[in-house]
């Protein structure tokens, strides 16, 4: 029996696909490998390699059969388009090649580590083949985010069960397939969740050695304490033999340095690295030498992950944390981001179920909602009861940033924003600094009357803080997160305050931190007094700096149009500041209240509980001001 496989090869994935092919040669006695080449350059290189048992297909040929794909390709990143193509590849192949009685899709970053026979033995007489992600038990919630099944391995036979399934799948992916969470979808995987019920003849392989992933390996070697061992039959994790491993997130940082998984530091044992990852590194090195021999250059070999499709990624990636009472401010923040950016994505971690359910109903574009359970681990839960709500929000910043870097490739750099921030102009320049630096910090820039707070609350304000996706930044995040779990309170103790004093250490490192010097970034009541505020054609200016972000700390919602601009004392800002900064924000928050009003039963739920005898220090009514 001939085993038929297919995959897609882009310029970035050429060496991975070649490593996969070489593993087939080693572990499959009789196979045919269909390789869909994303462009003509990739096609020419694979032709020059003169490989046996392969069939080369141009993506353009598939697009000729399904012309709607040409327009779809313009709207999606290369990875998203590769996911979109899967069912079209199967349908095209079954139509073109009469000899195909079955076909197995393999993601290009998979590799055989032993005989492929168990895949076919377990598939048996069924029509459709699936493998599970392994999100069971305490990780069940991840199935709601990423799907039950891993579509890096999918099999279909040419029969009356598979073909309708492929047609349905093609229609769905053509409609929507992106590397983000939206309306209960993510990539191509969420569509597959109900296939065992929707379609006949579906076989779900339970053997974890088939399409094993870093996550499954981590669970088996961590939770289950399974040891790694190797014999003449192959590599085993406990009693599970590795047949096909899915090396997602693997990339070259340079010719001699590798990142085994860009999404997460799994902290694998030396045995795992030796027996699972070193063979793949060796296979990729060999594949790169093969490519260099016909390509004549390493330029296309050592492209970094996502580099060739960077133009399709959001330019500005933000994240924030929000409680139910802060929802109007969060909506105002989102609206300001939409107004002042052409390309963005915002991750919102909801601190309570009510906030999550309400925002989910709004079906926000370019937004990924995260439930608190996706971020929390046992360490965080252990300190939660000892922290007030705002203290726990501070504690969660680093874990939120880490979660996004580990799970969402779209974010090459990421800026955390407190949900009471608001944009007045484009933030792109903030992200440009993260091209060259690992960390982006903003100063408090305390004016004279607040200068005593510099040593107490810290030089830097953690309401805006940015990180680049790199090992240096992730190291900072892990350290910051650990320190905040140890101690993070709204108090001054032993040179600490909240999450802020810790980040002063970032500037004491090796010069990889950029400290923002503009007065227009993270402007706030504590630094704009005695500074001129002007409105010019291009925007609002604080002195000579254009206003980008303003931090409306302690801005109180008292009603649909009634606010306290700052609850502590008289604001003491100019009329221009009130008109050009505070009035637009109050209107935006009022609009946010109106946006969510249909979703709530009682508006008083969103009004801050000010307590008996509260008297606004800076009352502000948008109706009166208008």
Residue pairs with C-beta under 8 A, 6 or more apart in sequence:
1 30
1 120
2 30
2 31
2 32
3 28
3 30
3 31
3 32
3 104
3 116
3 120
4 31
4 32
4 34
4 100
4 101
4 102
4 103
4 104
5 24
5 31
5 32
5 33
5 34
5 103
5 104
5 105
5 106
6 33
6 34
6 35
6 36
6 89
6 90
6 93
6 103
6 104
6 105
6 106
7 17
7 20
7 33
7 34
7 35
7 36
7 105
7 106
7 107
7 108
8 35
8 36
8 37
8 38
8 59
8 82
8 85
8 89
8 108
9 17
9 35
9 36
9 37
9 38
9 42
9 46
9 108
10 38
10 39
10 42
10 78
10 82
10 108
10 308
11 38
11 39
11 41
11 42
11 300
11 303
11 308
12 78
12 303
12 305
12 307
12 308
13 108
13 109
14 42
14 45
14 46
14 287
14 291
14 300
14 301
15 284
15 287
15 288
15 291
15 301
16 108
16 109
16 247
16 250
16 284
16 287
17 35
17 108
18 49
18 287
18 290
18 291
19 111
19 280
19 283
19 284
19 286
19 287
20 106
20 108
20 109
20 110
20 111
20 112
21 33
21 35
21 51
21 54
22 283
22 286
22 287
23 111
23 112
23 113
23 283
24 31
24 33
24 53
24 112
24 116
25 53
26 112
27 112
27 113
27 114
27 115
27 116
28 112
28 115
28 116
31 53
31 116
32 53
32 54
32 55
33 53
33 54
33 55
34 54
34 55
34 57
34 89
34 93
34 97
34 103
35 46
35 54
35 55
35 56
35 57
36 57
36 58
36 59
36 62
36 85
36 89
37 43
37 46
37 56
37 57
37 58
37 59
38 59
38 78
38 82
39 59
40 58
40 60
41 300
43 56
43 58
45 291
45 294
45 295
45 300
46 54
46 56
47 56
48 294
48 295
49 290
49 291
49 294
55 97
57 89
57 92
57 93
59 85
61 92
62 69
62 85
62 88
62 89
62 92
63 69
63 70
63 73
65 88
65 92
65 95
66 88
66 91
66 92
66 170
68 174
69 84
69 85
69 88
69 174
72 81
72 84
72 174
73 81
76 84
76 177
76 178
76 312
77 179
77 306
77 309
77 312
77 313
78 308
78 309
78 312
79 179
79 306
79 309
79 409
80 177
80 178
80 179
80 187
80 312
83 151
83 173
83 177
83 187
83 188
84 173
84 174
84 177
84 188
86 105
86 151
86 154
86 169
86 173
86 188
87 166
87 167
87 169
87 170
87 173
88 170
89 105
90 103
90 105
90 156
90 166
91 163
91 166
91 167
91 170
93 100
93 103
94 100
94 103
94 158
94 163
100 158
101 157
101 158
102 155
102 156
102 157
102 158
103 155
103 156
104 119
104 129
104 153
104 154
104 155
105 151
105 152
105 153
105 154
105 155
106 152
106 153
106 244
107 152
107 153
107 246
107 248
109 152
109 246
109 247
109 248
109 250
110 152
110 153
110 211
110 244
110 245
110 246
110 247
111 244
111 245
111 247
111 279
111 280
111 283
112 243
112 244
113 234
113 235
113 242
113 243
113 244
113 245
113 276
113 279
114 233
114 234
114 235
114 241
114 242
114 243
115 234
115 243
116 243
116 244
118 207
118 209
118 210
118 241
118 243
119 129
119 155
119 205
119 210
119 243
119 244
122 203
122 205
122 207
122 210
123 129
123 155
123 203
123 205
124 203
126 157
126 201
126 202
126 203
127 156
127 157
127 159
127 161
127 162
127 165
127 199
127 200
127 201
127 202
127 203
128 154
128 155
128 156
128 157
128 161
128 162
128 165
128 195
128 199
128 201
128 202
128 203
129 153
129 154
129 155
129 156
129 203
129 205
130 149
130 154
130 192
130 195
130 196
130 202
130 203
130 204
130 205
131 149
131 150
131 152
131 153
131 204
131 205
131 210
131 211
132 148
132 149
132 150
132 204
132 205
132 206
133 142
133 143
133 146
133 147
133 148
133 149
133 150
133 213
133 215
133 216
134 208
134 213
134 215
134 216
134 219
135 141
135 142
135 143
135 146
135 148
139 219
141 371
141 373
141 374
142 374
143 193
145 181
145 186
145 374
145 407
146 186
146 187
146 189
146 190
146 407
147 186
147 187
147 189
147 190
147 192
147 193
148 192
148 193
149 189
149 192
149 193
149 195
149 204
150 189
150 211
150 213
150 246
151 187
151 188
151 189
151 192
152 211
152 213
152 246
152 248
153 210
153 211
153 244
153 246
156 162
156 165
156 166
159 201
161 199
161 200
161 201
162 201
164 199
165 195
165 198
165 199
169 188
169 191
169 192
172 191
173 188
173 191
176 182
176 185
177 187
177 188
178 185
178 187
179 186
179 187
179 408
179 409
179 410
180 186
180 345
180 366
180 368
180 408
180 410
181 368
181 369
182 365
182 367
182 368
183 363
184 190
185 191
195 202
196 202
196 204
205 211
207 240
207 243
208 216
208 220
208 237
208 240
209 237
209 240
209 241
209 242
209 243
209 244
210 243
210 244
211 244
211 246
212 237
212 240
212 242
212 243
212 244
212 245
212 246
213 245
213 246
213 248
214 246
214 247
214 248
214 249
214 260
214 261
214 264
214 266
217 237
217 245
217 266
217 268
217 272
217 276
218 266
218 268
220 226
220 237
220 238
220 240
221 227
221 228
221 237
221 268
221 269
221 272
224 238
226 237
226 238
226 240
227 237
227 238
227 271
228 235
228 236
228 237
228 269
228 271
228 272
228 274
228 275
228 276
229 235
229 236
230 236
230 275
233 241
234 241
234 242
234 243
235 241
235 242
235 275
235 276
236 242
242 276
245 276
245 280
247 260
247 261
247 277
247 280
248 261
248 263
249 259
249 260
249 261
249 262
249 263
249 264
249 305
250 258
250 259
250 260
250 261
250 262
250 280
250 284
251 258
251 259
251 262
251 304
251 305
252 258
252 259
252 284
252 301
252 302
252 304
253 259
253 304
254 302
255 298
255 302
258 281
258 284
259 471
260 266
260 268
260 273
260 277
262 305
262 409
262 469
263 405
263 406
263 407
263 409
264 406
264 407
265 474
265 478
268 276
268 277
288 298
288 301
288 302
291 300
291 301
292 298
292 301
295 301
305 409
306 313
306 409
306 412
310 412
313 410
313 412
314 343
314 344
314 345
314 366
314 410
315 341
315 342
315 343
315 344
315 428
315 431
316 337
316 341
316 343
316 344
316 345
316 415
316 427
316 428
316 431
317 344
317 345
317 346
317 347
317 404
317 410
317 411
317 412
317 413
317 414
317 415
317 431
318 337
318 344
318 345
318 346
318 347
318 414
318 415
318 416
318 417
319 346
319 347
319 348
319 349
319 400
319 401
319 404
319 414
319 415
319 416
319 417
320 330
320 333
320 346
320 347
320 348
320 349
320 416
320 417
320 418
320 419
321 348
321 349
321 351
321 393
321 396
321 397
321 400
321 419
322 329
322 330
322 348
322 349
322 350
322 351
322 355
322 359
322 419
323 351
323 352
323 355
323 389
323 393
324 351
324 352
324 354
324 355
324 358
324 605
324 606
325 557
325 605
325 606
325 608
326 419
326 420
327 355
327 358
327 359
327 592
327 596
327 606
328 557
328 589
328 590
328 592
328 593
328 595
328 596
328 606
329 419
329 420
329 552
329 555
329 557
329 589
329 592
330 348
330 359
330 419
330 592
331 591
331 592
331 595
331 596
332 422
332 585
332 588
332 589
332 591
332 592
333 417
333 419
333 420
333 421
333 422
333 423
334 346
334 364
334 367
335 588
335 591
335 592
336 422
336 423
336 424
336 588
337 344
337 346
337 423
338 344
338 366
339 423
340 423
340 424
340 425
340 426
340 427
341 423
341 426
341 427
341 428
344 366
345 366
345 367
345 368
345 410
345 411
346 366
346 367
346 368
347 367
347 368
347 370
347 400
347 404
347 408
348 359
348 367
348 368
348 369
348 370
349 370
349 371
349 372
349 374
349 375
349 396
349 400
350 356
350 359
350 369
350 370
350 371
350 372
351 372
351 389
351 392
351 393
352 372
353 371
356 369
356 371
358 596
358 599
358 600
359 367
359 369
360 369
361 599
362 595
362 596
362 599
368 408
370 400
370 403
374 403
375 396
375 399
375 400
375 403
376 384
376 399
377 399
379 485
380 395
380 396
380 399
380 485
383 392
383 395
383 485
384 392
387 395
387 488
387 489
388 490
390 490
391 488
391 489
391 490
391 498
394 462
394 484
394 488
394 498
394 499
395 484
395 485
395 488
395 499
397 416
397 462
397 465
397 480
397 484
397 499
398 477
398 478
398 480
398 481
398 484
398 499
399 481
400 416
401 414
401 416
401 467
401 477
402 474
402 477
402 478
402 481
404 411
404 414
405 411
405 414
405 467
405 469
405 474
405 477
411 469
412 468
412 469
413 431
413 434
413 435
413 466
413 467
413 468
413 469
414 466
414 467
414 469
415 427
415 430
415 431
415 434
415 440
415 464
415 465
415 466
415 467
416 462
416 464
416 465
416 466
417 463
417 464
417 549
418 463
418 464
418 551
418 553
420 463
420 551
420 552
420 553
420 555
421 463
421 464
421 522
421 549
421 550
421 551
421 552
422 549
422 550
422 552
422 584
422 585
422 588
423 548
423 549
424 539
424 540
424 546
424 547
424 548
424 549
424 550
424 581
424 584
425 520
425 538
425 539
425 540
425 546
425 547
425 548
426 548
427 548
427 549
429 548
430 440
430 466
430 516
430 521
430 548
431 466
433 440
433 466
433 514
433 516
434 440
434 466
434 467
434 468
434 514
435 468
436 514
437 468
437 512
437 513
437 514
438 467
438 468
438 470
438 472
438 473
438 476
438 512
438 513
439 465
439 466
439 467
439 468
439 473
439 476
439 506
439 512
439 513
439 514
440 465
440 466
440 467
440 513
440 514
440 516
441 460
441 465
441 503
441 506
441 507
441 513
441 514
441 515
441 516
442 460
442 461
442 463
442 464
442 465
442 515
442 516
442 521
442 522
443 459
443 460
443 461
443 515
443 516
443 517
443 522
444 450
444 453
444 454
444 457
444 458
444 459
444 460
444 461
444 524
444 526
444 527
445 519
445 526
445 527
446 453
446 454
446 526
446 527
447 526
447 527
447 528
447 529
447 530
447 531
448 530
449 529
450 526
450 527
453 526
456 492
456 497
457 492
457 497
457 498
457 500
457 501
458 497
458 500
458 501
458 503
458 504
459 504
460 500
460 503
460 504
460 515
461 500
461 522
461 524
461 551
462 498
462 499
462 500
462 503
463 522
463 551
463 553
464 521
464 522
464 549
464 551
465 503
467 473
467 474
467 476
467 477
472 512
473 512
476 506
476 509
479 505
480 499
480 502
480 503
483 502
484 499
484 502
487 493
487 496
488 498
488 499
489 498
490 498
491 497
495 501
496 502
506 513
507 513
507 515
516 522
518 545
518 546
518 548
519 527
519 528
519 531
519 542
519 543
519 545
520 541
520 542
520 545
520 546
520 547
520 548
520 549
521 545
521 548
521 549
522 549
522 551
523 542
523 547
523 549
523 550
523 551
524 550
524 551
524 552
524 553
525 553
525 566
525 571
525 573
526 553
528 542
528 573
528 577
528 581
529 572
529 573
531 542
531 543
532 541
532 542
532 543
532 574
532 576
533 540
533 541
533 542
533 573
533 574
533 576
533 577
533 580
533 581
534 540
534 541
534 576
534 580
535 541
535 576
535 579
535 580
538 546
539 546
539 547
540 546
540 547
540 580
540 581
541 547
547 581
550 581
550 585
552 585
553 566
554 566
554 567
554 568
555 563
555 564
555 565
555 566
555 585
555 589
556 563
556 564
556 567
556 608
556 610
556 616
557 563
557 589
557 593
557 606
557 607
557 608
558 564
558 607
558 608
558 610
558 616
558 619
559 607
560 590
560 593
560 594
560 597
560 603
561 586
561 590
561 621
561 622
561 623
562 619
562 620
562 621
563 586
563 589
563 619
563 620
563 621
563 622
564 616
564 617
564 618
564 619
564 620
565 571
565 578
565 582
565 586
565 618
565 620
566 617
566 618
567 616
567 617
567 618
568 617
569 617
570 617
570 618
571 578
571 617
571 618
573 581
573 582
578 620
582 620
583 622
583 625
586 620
586 622
586 625
587 622
590 622
593 603
593 606
596 606
597 603
600 606
